[in-house]
Amino acid sequence: MCLRARALVRDEAGLYFSPGMQAGGSPIMSDGRGAFLSDVQARRSARGGSYGAVLRASPRRAPPAGARLAAAFGRARAFGVGPVRAADGGRCILKRHPTTQENIMQTLGVKALVFDVFGTVVDWRSGVIRDATPFLAKYGGAGADPAAFADAWRAGYSPAMEEVRSGRRPFTRLDVLHRENLDALLPAFGIDRASVADADLDALNLAWHRLDPWPDSVAGLTRLKAHYIIAPLSNGNVILMIDMAKRAGLPWDAILGAEVAQAYKPTPEAYLRTADILALRPDEVCLVAAHNGDLAAARRCGYRTAFVARAREHGPAQTTDLRAEQDWDVVAADFIELAQRFGA
């Protein structure tokens, strides 16, 4: 972004001029000593004196232009706009700092940040692979691949929730859906369900409670928590989110999401009920997610949006959500940069 204006230079009397102004033109602004600048040029010519003399002799007073200018630059800086640069040749004197969006969200009135969790805050794939490896070594067929097992288990995630979203099934918490998908997955990996102890299946199903955060997640969340309400807006159920937070050190202010809203994303109820629970308008809430589709659904509900790419969520061959696909309000490389963008 660039605010169009003339470059300014300062004369010996402390007044600012545009180098490109016509001879005999008026100065653009004063140094704050209060003259009405529309009169300065005429009175200077009449008196044959300097601008400084005219300013000192002026019988008319205005609010200090310096104060007005300082206030204007203060407002500009709130949007990440940089300083006057007279060397820009009249093309642009206000430029954004490298942290373009820093503090913008505060200016826009965001009071809470809510987070997609699976893939955005935590690395679900590595955690499931870790816990599936000893399970498959005990029960799996020859050559059972833990990574393929994790991907196949995750592939049942959205179809299971769609049964609820469509109304074909009453709301059912994600732990139950995960366990049903796990049971259905076993034959594809050469495992006879009857041969597996229920306790082992229960333990494996809790792999989703034991996921590790991405390396930047906890530090970034901790910084944001000092300035904003932070909470998950996840399709994970409450006890899953609590267990995960305790193990990973995620510093949530509250546990929100699908089970609290009784609706799975991306249905509007998941977003709107979350904002209502926080007693906030949707535009006072920002969803942070690594998934463009989630952000698009939140934006349709009036949320602010922040995209953080997690290019290895689905492993080294990932082809989706590698970059922001719309003009989200904030785009950050990780949660540390996200915190900087939010002034935290």
C-alpha positions, 0 to 999 in steps of 0.5 A: 500500500502506498498513500499518494502525496508529494515528497516534502522538503523543509526551508530555512523557516521550517516550512515544508514544500513539495519540490515539484510545486509551481513557482509562487505556489503555497507551502503545504503545511507549517512547522506548527506555529499556527499560521493559516497557510492559505494566507502565507504566500500573499502576506510574504509577498506584501511584506517582502519578508521571510516565512518565519516573519510572516508566521510570527506576525500573523494575527490569525491562529489555527490549531498547531499544524505540527500537532495535526501532522503528528496525529496523522502520522500516529494514525498511519503508523497504526496501520504499519505505514512508514515515515516521510521520505523526501527522497521519493521524488513526489511519488510516495511519502508514506510506505508500509514497514516490512511488517505490513499488517502489524497492529491492523487487527487491533485497529479493526477491533479483533478481540479474540483469535480462535484456531483450527487445531488439527494441522494448524496448531498440531502435527496430527500426521506425525503423532498418529504415525508414532502411535500406529507404529507399535500397534501395526507391529503387533497386529498388522499384516506384513509390510503395514505402513504406519504413514499410509494407516494414518492417512487412511484414518484421516481420510474418513474424518470429513465423510463421518462428520458429513453424516452429522452436518447433513442431518442424517445423524445427530451430533456425535463427538469426534472421539466416537467418529474416530473410533468407528473409522478405526474399526472400519479401517482394520481389514484394509491393513490385514487386521482381523478386528476380532483378534484385537483387544478393545483396550489396544483400540481404545489406546490407539484412538487416544493418539488424537489426544496426544498430538505434538504442536508445531515448533512455533505454536506454543510460543506464538500462542503465549504471546497472543494470549497476553493481548487477546482471548485465544481458544480452539475452534476445532472439530475435536471434542472437549476432552480431546482438546483438554488432553491435548492442551495439557500434554502440549502446553497449549495456553487456551483461555477456553475450550470451544469448538464443535462439541460446544457449538453442537455443529461441525465446521464448516457449517455456519453454526460452528462459527456463529455460536462460537462468537456468541458464546464469547459475547462478541460479534463475528467481526470481532473474532479472527479464525486462524487456520492452515486451510483455505476452505475453513477460512472461506467459511468463517469469512462468510460468517463475518469473521476476520481471517488469518492464514498460516501455511503448514506445508507438511501437514499431509507429509512431503507430497502435500499439494493442498493449502500450500499458500493463501488462496484469497486475500485473507486479512493476515498471512503469516509464515508461522505463529511467531510472525502471526503474533508480530502481525497482531502486535503481540 
